Amino acid sequence: MLAPYKGRVYDPCCGSGGMFVSSEKAFVLANGSMSSNQSGEGEIRKNIIEADLLDCMVALPGQLFYSTPIAVCLWFIARDKRNGRFRDRRGETLFIDARRMGALVDRVHRELSDDDIARIAGVYHAWRGDRYADKYVNEPGFCMAAKVEEIRKHDYVLTPGRYVGSDATPEDEEPFAEKIARLTATLRLQQTEATNLNTAIDSTLKELGHGK
């Protein structure tokens, strides 16, 4: 069992405030399930994709659970992607890369914030075509809707990072010479502080009779 340490994990499929649990539409697996070819897993993924059952794949960060630090992924299964409740999603799968989301609440445990949860759920609802959801747009580095043909090209590997790409990196407008000067000054300051700290430690050890 994967027991959450504290807080909650949101289920964007049903919109509840509970934990991600195995259900008709969603289940949790270790990240290796998205790419491993051991024990016929690659063939299983192929069959799932070719049967057009995978609605959404979400990669989560590690350290969300108390019992293990491993990262997990969420598989959302839809037996009928044109059931009339939402838009026709046949031949399409949403990939969400949430590995960089959440914040450490202590040294070994991470928790998703309400904003993180809302972002994941909002993207899924928008892509699925929920009545009151925002309009869906692909976000490089975070989410991407991929056609079956593209998934085939990736040999049925379902790691979201393969599909969402990289987010746009802001341009660094600081001139190179100024950056070097700033970083050098910071380094010298840190070196001075380290020297002062070592001196203080040596002095304390001598007072305790452990100095050289």
Stockholm file with secondary structure:
# STOCKHOLM 1.0

chainA/1-212         MLAPYKGRVYDPCCGSGGMFVSSEKAFVLANGSMSSNQSGEGEIRKNIIEADLLDCMVALPGQLFYSTPIAVCLWFIARDKRNGRFRDRRGETLFIDARRMGALVDRVHRELSDDDIARIAGVYHAWRGDRYADKYVNEPGFCMAAKVEEIRKHDYVLTPGRYVGSDATPEDEEPFAEKIARLTATLRLQQTEATNLNTAIDSTLKELGHGK
#=GR chainA/1-212 SS CCCBCSSCCCBTTTTBSSCCCCCSSEEEEEGGGGTCCGGGHHHHHHHHHHTTCEEEEEECCSCCBSSCCCCEEEEEECSCTTSSSSCCCTTEEEEEECTTCCEESSSSCEECCHHHHHHHHHHHHHHHTCTTSCCCCCBTTTEEEEEHHHHHHTTTCCCTHHHHCCCCCCCCCSCHHHHHHHHHHHHHHHHHHHHHHHHHHHHHHHHTTCCC
#=GC SS_cons         CCCBCSSCCCBTTTTBSSCCCCCSSEEEEEGGGGTCCGGGHHHHHHHHHHTTCEEEEEECCSCCBSSCCCCEEEEEECSCTTSSSSCCCTTEEEEEECTTCCEESSSSCEECCHHHHHHHHHHHHHHHTCTTSCCCCCBTTTEEEEEHHHHHHTTTCCCTHHHHCCCCCCCCCSCHHHHHHHHHHHHHHHHHHHHHHHHHHHHHHHHTTCCC
//
